């Protein structure tokens, strides 16, 4: 218990220091502050396409390829000067085909977040947050299905404080967080494993959104979770912090054409001891509403 208390205090102090010394993040989708009242809704839909084709006598001898990626990002936020309720939904899907090989799915995600806050003092809000992550369609590797909707999936529910000093930045700190990782299809479960693996821990979420130059914007989201309990069987320890960090750089050409660059980082010891990276560069159609 003593170690847990020390960890909570250290976690909170580090998070507050982070908020004071960096420009961390606002929300992935236009945060509302106390200066706004009522509902504000909107979103972005984009489809990117790339292709490479070669003649049969091309000296380099490479194969034709095609890739398509899409993103739907919508938000609905409410504020009345005391209460703030922010809701975001991100859907991503993509596939690629190279040569005569079968079409392979390159992206598939559902990310839903709802956060409610009530003003406490100064720039701080008492807040509760709910997050759900999963995928939309089954994934196959070498003709074998390895995942599908709700297998895997994760649910996170957290209570804490939200720091909102500027519209571009939001920092949510929770010392009491419930997280459940789920695999509801028994066919994907290791022998003897449960469908739901739940933990109680500490959670930090930082979000930042800003137009850094004309028609060039950046959105960044950082999440960290530490399980308070230790489990020798699964090698879970409070110091093994699960981290996800996603970044989106958008460059608008005109009302319908845009370029974007996505970079994501993830580290979870229960999945892999190595840090995972993902990056996507796309040019295509985009519509903002």
Secondary structure as GFF3:
##gff-version 3
##sequence-region A 1 289
A	DSSP	alpha_helix	2	21	.	.	.	ID=ss1
A	DSSP	beta_strand	38	52	.	.	.	ID=ss2
A	DSSP	beta_strand	65	79	.	.	.	ID=ss3
A	DSSP	beta_strand	83	98	.	.	.	ID=ss4
A	DSSP	beta_strand	104	121	.	.	.	ID=ss5
A	DSSP	beta_strand	124	134	.	.	.	ID=ss6
A	DSSP	beta_strand	139	141	.	.	.	ID=ss7
A	DSSP	beta_strand	144	147	.	.	.	ID=ss8
A	DSSP	beta_strand	151	163	.	.	.	ID=ss9
A	DSSP	beta_strand	169	183	.	.	.	ID=ss10
A	DSSP	three_ten_helix	186	188	.	.	.	ID=ss11
A	DSSP	beta_strand	196	213	.	.	.	ID=ss12
A	DSSP	beta_strand	216	227	.	.	.	ID=ss13
A	DSSP	beta_strand	242	252	.	.	.	ID=ss14
A	DSSP	beta_strand	257	267	.	.	.	ID=ss15
A	DSSP	beta_strand	276	288	.	.	.	ID=ss16
###
